[in-house]
């Protein structure tokens, strides 16, 4: 049973323009590992050199930030939707 | 802000007969009424940026009868702004955005006092400028100013109505409201320069800032009136392509460096440095990897064999091109085999940012004879080929 990961616009360049990807995994960490294994150039946008999730990328399970759940160990089922929410800066010009 | 919400309007504010007619559709709303309209008149809102988000903000806040609107902007109106910045019109091209903003606001509602700040918001002036307003609407397009606005609002305890856009996607929230989170609670650190594309690089649907800026205006009005449920602790996401919205929970981070339980940041810092942007050094040696449009033109005229690599997107190539081999920057890693490292390669894009990344990438792979066209195809259109369309 796969869980849906929603890909935000700025990162779709690295997912062959897909806005969502279905992947198997028991935890958020497993899903993201599979995601970046499938789309390798995405990795440096999500993880820093030490392998930690970057501070300007937030990951949500449904409407809840994983920082306030069990972080990357947060369990997911096929009923959940995982969202990657990066900071975007557009507005003035 | 919210304190004045429950106690009725300031006593020194009155509505004239003209204003009562003008605001009639507000006055008959039980949630607004005369008291509410007087709160709007007594209120002041600072708009940071008079661009895509600032445009609908300025227009609707002026129409709604906000008493004083401050605008911080130092830009002039450019033709390429008009696709989305509806505050400005064709006749104002080349003139300060503040000028057209003021004229438009006056034309909509002469009762509004407009305060202009013709400057970049900086760590030196931000507190003084923001202090004089009840709330801030952030319509900036860059991370240093975004963190600066956030920190200044937290330090001054001013609510910050946040909006951000990219391509077809927008975000709205209210930060720095009593008990609520701030932008740093959401994103403790900015992305390093170059990792996140800007609207100038990535493009933006012209209507999108209209939608997001209008949502910011609605939130500002609600905060002033003290009605409804503002987006405090909630991040609203809109995808204009699917026209779907989602809402995410935001929490105040007790470890937040500026609004947490033990804040480290008690005064404004250097936000350019914080965002990893180093100012160009005066008299620095010219970039060895750079090549000017005139140099390329001369080489081509002499019949030298140059391999032109276009790293833009196909839709950009369609607008104008130099006959280069098209490999969009994001495809470069898997299509690098199409390039011959023994040839002299000149990479170009729109203005030189993406091709700069391409050159760095290729150099890491061992390409030696690869250079970046300074100013990109835009410089070519400006200096070499006046017939070429610019975008």
Interface residues (C-beta under 8 A of the other chain):
Chain A: X8 X9 X10 X13 X14 X19 X41 X45 X54 X55 X56 X58 X60 X63 X64 X65 X67 X68 X83 X85 X86 X87 X88 X89 X90 X91 X92 X93
Chain B: X48 X49 X50 X51 X52 X53 X54 X73 X75 X81 X138 X139 X140 X141 X142 X143 X146 X163 X164 X165 X166 X167 X168 X169 X171 X186 X187 X188 X189 X190 X191 X195 X196 X197 X198 X199 X200 X202 X204 X209 X235 X237 X239 X242 X246 X247 X248 X249 X250 X251 X253 X330 X333
